[in-house]
Amino acid sequence: MVLNPVISKLAGKLVVLASASPRRLEILSNAGLRFEVVPSWFKETLDKGLFKAPHEYAVETAKQKALEVARRMPFKHLKTPDIVIGADTIVTVDGMILEKPVDKEDAYRMLSSLSGKEHSVFTGVAIVVCHEKENEEVDYQLIEFYEETKVKFADLSDNMLWEYINSGEPMDKAGGYGIQALGGMLVEYVHGDFLNVVGFPLNHFCKQLDLIYNRCTSSADQESVSVRLSHNSSHATSILTQPPPGLPAQSSHSPSSKAKHNPSSSPTQNSPPANYTHHTQNSSSANPVHKVKRKSSEGEVDESSWMLVNSLSKHTDDREAEFIYNTTLPLVASSGQVIELNVTEHEDSEPKKDDLQRIIDLMDGFKASKALFTASKMCVFDLLQSRPGLDAAQVAQEIKASVKGTACLLEACVSLGLLKSKPRACQKPVYENTDLSSHFLLSDAPFSLRGYIQHCNDTVWPLFSHLESAVREGANQCEKAFGKTSKDMFQDTFYNSQEAKLRFMNAMHSIAKVTGRAVATAFDLSSFKTACDLGGCTGAMAYEFTKAHPGLSVTVFDLPAVVEMSEHFLPLHTDNRVSFVAGDFFKDDLPKADLYILARILHDWPDEKVGILLSKIANACTAGCGLLLSEIFLDEDRRGPSRGLLQALSMSEGKQSSATDVTDNTLNNTCDILMCNAHS
Ligand SMILES: Cc1cn([C@@H]2O[C@H](COP(=O)(O)OP(=O)(O)OP(=O)(O)O)[C@@H](O)[C@H]2O)c(=O)[nH]c1=O
């Protein structure tokens, strides 16, 4: 079910989040948006003194973050996004703008300035809509807005402040606190959008999308859309729209054609608003034939490069040649010179460049996955976390691999945004983790996905390499991939092999930790005092539930073989509101609880087993009980999300269901059913 039809308007578009903030990633993916993350390299160093109001600073920073990514991607990633979203969150108190603290003392200064006071949290957001023109230039059009939320802190003693600071939570957060986690304890009240404080004003964002895609469908469907930038009120909102009748001028930003358009909202007090020229782009191609245009920046190219160009020219009506070269790819000739080939397409019969890029991305997707799996398995991210700034030869030595192979792997990771490389004069570049890899790829990061990545590499990947057989036979391919039946695999995982069991538990643990909080906070559970997480494995989800709901105790119910290992996964601060009970949910009595939780369980089992489990839950429920389901539910039209449809290809005995499949199936209205979509 898509709650917000606006989000679905972005389906099929290359949406990019220009942010390394895990909170923004979580907020947008929980809303069902599918996007890539390309953290911005824009340094947040604008002169705050130049802005009349703090929100203008946040909006301008958000805009620069988004534009930097929009401009970089066509060159670094060889693809042009459709939409880039940038955001910047700041906290303001007593006329000061607080960003992320640089160290603990800074965090202390910030938090003590907030103690006992009301302050404002502003998140500036910029949406950059990119339109590729025929001449390979890109028009960037901007929608920018901000949201303000007022937050009041309780009086905080120094002891409390230092305890909080020493938890490590403040360091990557504006104002030095995270309202969504421990920092929530400091807060007396919040007036306004909570998610705005966390880092992204989802509601306001959806309203802006609504303006773009729903209220102005006719304009958004056109090749060219224009921008109205309004700076005439303290609310610096820009609305992307074809001019409704009566509205004045609009503007288009094209940083690639700076001579024509000044960048708007320049951070100077006196600078006038942007050029408000009405810009419409001709969508038709003037040239009906393919053109191979050779550009060479300096001097002559050597013979080999000429040969390449000539052979391409000969093949301009050869489909394969067009498909390979119908994009601007920098080709490096043996002289080291870069030749750019631009092929202009015939509008009527040839595919659009964006479409070609989407196909190429799909073709390459498995290479990117495998590069991630391999770097993770070879502990590249852990190594670069403990020793940032190693070059390829040093990394190769540590991970016991060839220098050539390691250099290729590191560069591939840089291109995927997983590593940063720092060039050094006359020396090989050195590497370090990006925020993305620090958050998700380290073994010991709180949101580590390493266990799940290893599961994808060791279990999912071999199954998918037999996809053709799986499709032909309509059955899973355990025997081909592992030489074992799925029953034997199950036995191994849970009973025969300690190592297989730990690997599996580790995978489930990591995905539950990353998604747990979103599931735990998706609903108001204040009416429930006890919960039972069926198949709750290591208890990762259960701990998130107890953290989010102080009045709730959770029993984890899982197979004895799992429960006996659960102590390996105890969190640092254990919580005696989580307990473990061993049993088989198909055979044994379920522990009594007000709320039953089934997170990522149903899709594994065939219909009859799902029926058995749900009717056992129905029997265990009394009035006022609830069932919380978290799955990658299919949309009601079963067209998405592709994550669910792709998961179905593993041909496990279970299936992907829509929300109504499950509610229709069962329970005879014995309890409330709470369903949330586990996109990640
Ligand atoms: C007040 C508050 C802030 N934050 C985080 O603070 C960062 C702000 O920094 P930013 O510069 O806007 O973003 P960033 O993290 O540096 O990422 P980027 O967009 O790449 O600049 C963002 O993360 C926010 O979630 C919380 O998680 N909880 C809160 O209660």
The ligand as an SDF file (V2000), in Angstrom:
LIG
                    3D

 30 31  0  0  0  0  0  0  0  0999 V2000
   18.8380   17.9600   15.9870 C   0  0  0  0  0  0  0  0  0  0  0  0
   19.1530   16.5960   15.4610 C   0  0  0  0  0  0  0  0  0  0  0  0
   20.0220   16.4120   14.4140 C   0  0  0  0  0  0  0  0  0  0  0  0
   20.3140   15.1480   13.9500 N   0  0  0  0  0  0  0  0  0  0  0  0
   21.2740   14.9460   12.8390 C   0  0  0  0  0  0  0  0  0  0  0  0
   22.1900   16.0090   12.7630 O   0  0  0  0  0  0  0  0  0  0  0  0
   22.7690   16.0220   11.4590 C   0  0  0  0  0  0  0  0  0  0  0  0
   22.8390   17.4660   11.0010 C   0  0  0  0  0  0  0  0  0  0  0  0
   23.9330   17.6380   10.1880 O   0  0  0  0  0  0  0  0  0  0  0  0
   23.8170   18.0010    8.6410 P   0  0  0  0  0  0  0  0  0  0  0  0
   25.0230   18.7720    8.2960 O   0  0  0  0  0  0  0  0  0  0  0  0
   22.4970   18.5850    8.3250 O   0  0  0  0  0  0  0  0  0  0  0  0
   23.8800   16.5690    7.9360 O   0  0  0  0  0  0  0  0  0  0  0  0
   25.0310   15.4780    7.9340 P   0  0  0  0  0  0  0  0  0  0  0  0
   24.7310   14.4190    8.9460 O   0  0  0  0  0  0  0  0  0  0  0  0
   26.3870   16.1220    8.0430 O   0  0  0  0  0  0  0  0  0  0  0  0
   24.8670   14.8170    6.5100 O   0  0  0  0  0  0  0  0  0  0  0  0
   25.0170   15.5280    5.0720 P   0  0  0  0  0  0  0  0  0  0  0  0
   23.6180   15.7010    4.5720 O   0  0  0  0  0  0  0  0  0  0  0  0
   25.8240   14.5670    4.2610 O   0  0  0  0  0  0  0  0  0  0  0  0
   25.7120   16.8580    5.2630 O   0  0  0  0  0  0  0  0  0  0  0  0
   21.8410   15.2320   10.5740 C   0  0  0  0  0  0  0  0  0  0  0  0
   22.4900   13.9930   10.2400 O   0  0  0  0  0  0  0  0  0  0  0  0
   20.6300   14.9530   11.4560 C   0  0  0  0  0  0  0  0  0  0  0  0
   20.0390   13.7030   11.1320 O   0  0  0  0  0  0  0  0  0  0  0  0
   19.7390   14.0320   14.5170 C   0  0  0  0  0  0  0  0  0  0  0  0
   20.0300   12.8870   14.1320 O   0  0  0  0  0  0  0  0  0  0  0  0
   18.8370   14.2230   15.5550 N   0  0  0  0  0  0  0  0  0  0  0  0
   18.5250   15.4470   16.0510 C   0  0  0  0  0  0  0  0  0  0  0  0
   17.6990   15.5310   16.9950 O   0  0  0  0  0  0  0  0  0  0  0  0
  1  2  1  0
  2  3  2  0
  2 29  1  0
  3  4  1  0
  4  5  1  0
  4 26  1  0
  5  6  1  0
  5 24  1  0
  6  7  1  0
  7  8  1  0
  7 22  1  0
  8  9  1  0
  9 10  1  0
 10 11  2  0
 10 12  1  0
 10 13  1  0
 13 14  1  0
 14 15  2  0
 14 16  1  0
 14 17  1  0
 17 18  1  0
 18 19  2  0
 18 20  1  0
 18 21  1  0
 22 23  1  0
 22 24  1  0
 24 25  1  0
 26 27  2  0
 26 28  1  0
 28 29  1  0
 29 30  2  0
M  END
$$$$
